[in-house]
Amino acid sequence: MRSIGGVRCLPDYTFETIPDDYAALVLVGGMNWWGEEARRVVPLVEQAQARQIVGRRDMRRFGIPWRAWLSQ
């Protein structure tokens, strides 16, 4: 997988195989975030927020509104 900025990563899990006790969630940027398929990640992000693994406070600190990428 390659981000829009050229960063490459190899995911450890799929949506189907991610364990319940994951400790981090990394969302790689790219053009596919604008597609309908990207909405599959929303429940995972919401779960990570509930577990305080990620937080919208962090995004707001950088001026990024929560779910900004879904509004387009």
Stockholm file with secondary structure:
# STOCKHOLM 1.0

chainA/1-72         MRSIGGVRCLPDYTFETIPDDYAALVLVGGMNWWGEEARRVVPLVEQAQARQIVGRRDMRRFGIPWRAWLSQ
#=GR chainA/1-72 SS CBCTTSCBCCCSCCTTTCCTTCCCCCCCCCGGGGSGGGGGGHHHHHHHHHTTSSCHHHHHHTTCCTTGGGCC
#=GC SS_cons        CBCTTSCBCCCSCCTTTCCTTCCCCCCCCCGGGGSGGGGGGHHHHHHHHHTTSSCHHHHHHTTCCTTGGGCC
//
